[in-house]
Amino acid sequence: MPTQVIVLNGGSSSGKSGIARCLQAILPDRWLTFGVDTLIQAMPVSSQTSAAGIQIASGGDVIVGSEFRTLEAAWIEGIAAMGRAGARIIVDEVFLGGEVSQQRWKKALGALQVLWVAVRCESAVAAGREIARGDRVGGMAASQAELVHQGVVYDLRVDTTNTEALECARAIAARVQ
């Protein structure tokens, strides 16, 4: 059965979005890309700054509430429905709950053929990217670098510390059926 969904999980500024764009360019079929940032941007501003929604503390810690979880569950189900309808999808995610986050995705994706990919980057390098980007709260990359991988089971691991996004995408594409 062909791969229907590629899940890229990694901390902030680890290189997931760049890899996703490269995958779209090199994979032979059309792939849609959705990231948790897309979900957050789609949420009302009030949900992006409230305890019930999502908050980013001054040190970069991300705190999610019940309202966020409800919207996230609907978003995940929607992406899974697109996969079941025949779309091929790349998910750019940050598993703040590690294994628990992966389990939410596994439940929704069900029988879809999924390639689970760890996107790693040394904390100091990701922190440098975070500063260069200028659109992240300082400390987010460092706080997420290891947290997002705790207990998560992968089919493949890539590391963007010294490897360009295109090379990582090629390694992932080689595993796509």
Long-range contacts (C-beta under 8 A, 24 or more apart in sequence): 1-113, 1-177, 2-113, 2-176, 2-177, 3-88, 3-113, 3-114, 3-115, 3-175, 3-176, 3-177, 4-83, 4-88, 4-89, 4-112, 4-113, 4-114, 5-79, 5-83, 5-88, 5-89, 5-90, 5-91, 5-109, 5-112, 5-113, 5-114, 5-115, 6-31, 6-89, 6-90, 6-91, 6-114, 6-115, 6-117, 6-172, 6-176, 7-91, 7-93, 7-105, 7-114, 7-115, 7-116, 7-117, 8-90, 8-91, 8-92, 8-93, 8-117, 8-119, 9-93, 9-94, 9-95, 9-101, 9-102, 9-116, 9-117, 9-118, 9-119, 9-148, 9-149, 9-152, 9-154, 10-94, 10-118, 10-119, 10-120, 10-121, 10-148, 10-149, 11-94, 11-121, 11-126, 11-140, 11-141, 11-143, 11-144, 11-145, 11-146, 11-147, 11-148, 12-60, 12-94, 12-126, 12-130, 12-136, 12-140, 12-141, 12-144, 13-121, 13-126, 13-127, 13-129, 13-130, 13-133, 13-136, 13-140, 13-141, 14-119, 14-120, 14-121, 14-126, 14-141, 14-145, 14-160, 15-119, 15-121, 15-129, 15-160, 15-165, 15-168, 16-92, 16-93, 16-119, 17-92, 18-160, 18-165, 19-119, 19-158, 19-160, 19-165, 19-168, 19-169, 19-172, 20-90, 20-92, 21-165, 22-165, 22-166, 22-168, 22-169, 22-170, 23-90, 23-169, 23-172, 23-173, 24-90, 25-169, 26-166, 26-169, 26-170, 26-173, 27-88, 27-173, 27-176, 29-88, 30-88, 31-88, 31-89, 31-90, 32-82, 32-87, 32-88, 32-89, 32-90, 33-89, 33-90, 33-91, 33-92, 34-79, 34-89, 34-90, 34-91, 34-92, 35-91, 35-92, 35-93, 36-92, 36-93, 36-94, 37-92, 39-71, 39-72, 39-75, 43-68, 43-71, 47-71, 56-137, 56-140, 57-137, 58-137, 58-139, 59-137, 59-138, 59-139, 59-143, 60-136, 60-137, 60-138, 60-139, 60-140, 60-141, 60-142, 60-143, 60-144, 61-139, 61-140, 61-143, 62-94, 62-96, 62-140, 62-143, 62-144, 64-96, 72-104, 73-104, 73-108, 76-104, 76-105, 76-108, 77-108, 79-108, 80-108, 80-109, 80-110, 80-112, 83-109, 83-112, 84-110, 84-112, 94-144, 94-148, 95-148, 95-149, 95-152, 96-144, 96-147, 96-148, 98-147, 98-148, 98-149, 98-150, 98-151, 98-152, 99-150, 99-151, 99-152, 99-153, 100-151, 101-148, 101-152, 102-151, 102-152, 102-153, 113-177, 115-155, 115-156, 115-172, 115-175, 115-176, 116-152, 116-153, 116-154, 116-155, 116-156, 117-154, 117-155, 117-156, 117-157, 117-158, 117-172, 118-149, 118-152, 118-154, 118-156, 118-157, 118-158, 119-158, 119-159, 119-160, 119-168, 120-145, 120-149, 120-157, 120-158, 120-159, 120-160, 120-161, 121-145, 121-159, 121-160, 121-161, 122-161, 125-160, 125-161
